[in-house]
Each structure stands twice: as C-alpha cells, then as structure tokens.
Amino acid sequence: KNEVEQSPQNLTAQEGEFITINCSYSVGISALHWLQQHPGGGIVSLFMLSSGKKKHGRLIATINIQEKHSSLHITASHPRDSAVYICAVVGGGADGLTFGKGTHLIIQP
Amino acid sequence: GAGVSQSPSNKVTEKGKDVELRCDPISGHTALYWYRQSLGQGLEFLIYFQGNSAPDKSGLPSDRFSAERTGGSVSTLTIQRTQQEDSAVYLCASSFRQGAVGELFFGEGSRLTVL
C-alpha cells in the first residue's frame, strides 16, 4: 500500500509570499493529483501529473518520479488561496486514490 | 449534467437504519469513485467503478457497505445498519479516463449524521 506524506501540515504566511507544499509517496505511481478544499466547500482538482511540471496561473506543480516526490508552489499568494491542499496518488497496487492528510494553508492579508 | 451531482446533500438517520446515497457523474465519465471524509480527518477511498464493474472495493470499511452502478452512469452507495462511526461526508468523483489518470471532478458530497 502506498504511504503518502505531506508537509507541512499547517502553514500560515503573509500575502505575497511564495508558498511550497511537499508530497512524498512510498511506491511507484501512475499519476499524482493536487486537490484544493476550501472550508466548508467542495474539492477542486488543481493538477494531475505523471511527469515533469505543470503551471496554471499562479500555481505550479512539479513531480520527480525517481525521488517519489511532488511539490505544489503558489506564487504571489493571496488570502483567497487559504484552503486545504491535498496530494493524492494513483497506483501502488490500487486503482483508487491514496490521499495525504492535507496541508492547511492560511494566507494573512 | 454539468457537474457531478450527489443526493441527498444532508442526511440525518438513527443508528441501525439503512441509508442510500446517490451519485450522478458527468455524462460520458466511465470512472467513478466514492470517498468519505470524517470530521477533522483526511479523505478515505471507498470504492472505484470502471463502467458498471468495481475492480477495486478495497476501501469499503465493512460488509455493511455496498455500492452499485447501473448503465455506466448513476451509482448508489448503501450503508446498512448504520453506526455512529459512519457519520462523515461521502464524496463522489468521476473521471473520463480509467484509473484516475485523468482530471477528477468531485461532487459537493452527502453529509451523513448517524444519531
């Protein structure tokens, strides 16, 4: 079974700061997802990665397959980026997703 | 429909009763997933459907939980003889591609409270 570790668990930063959230997993995967969940809100898919790097607006996601590691970066962070960010992997013996515990991000104005 | 639709949005039931939760995925999405999120906890995988078959049921927590999907579309998650520990938000997601290697689209969830 894949073990997914996210760090940090909690992160508070000031508006404008560059944010990095990390995700490590233990077994080879076919894909990795970054998800966003706002308080009391639904879950939105930000990225799906199987290799390399993807960028969408101020968000950048990278994955290193050899090191079994992915990062989510937020540039010029804004209070509306405050949410829980969840890493989820596909593979490692299961078709369903294995989730990290999430990173609770607060961006203060 | 335009998005993944789940019903009911909220369900309060008494311990021991059976409940059914429904998920209507995006039209044309062959992959469908059920997850749950208990209060203050992370997401937990329950079951995955590809078409009408369920190649991965490994996440169902007990034999009180079952799910089916008919016509490659709507899915129903049934919890029999509910217990208080079943209280959670039950989330459904669908994807166009098999095995969650495509973008996932989540429903708003069904919040289940077992008294």
Interface residues (C-beta under 8 A of the other chain):
Chain A: S30 A31 H33 L35 G42 I43 V44 S45 M48 S50 I86 A88 V90 A94 D95 G96 L97 T98 F99 G100 K101 G102
Chain B: Y33 Y35 G42 L43 E44 F45 L46 I47 Y48 Q50 P55 D56 S58 G59 L91 A93 G99 A100 V101 G102 E103 L104 F105 F106 G107 E108 G109
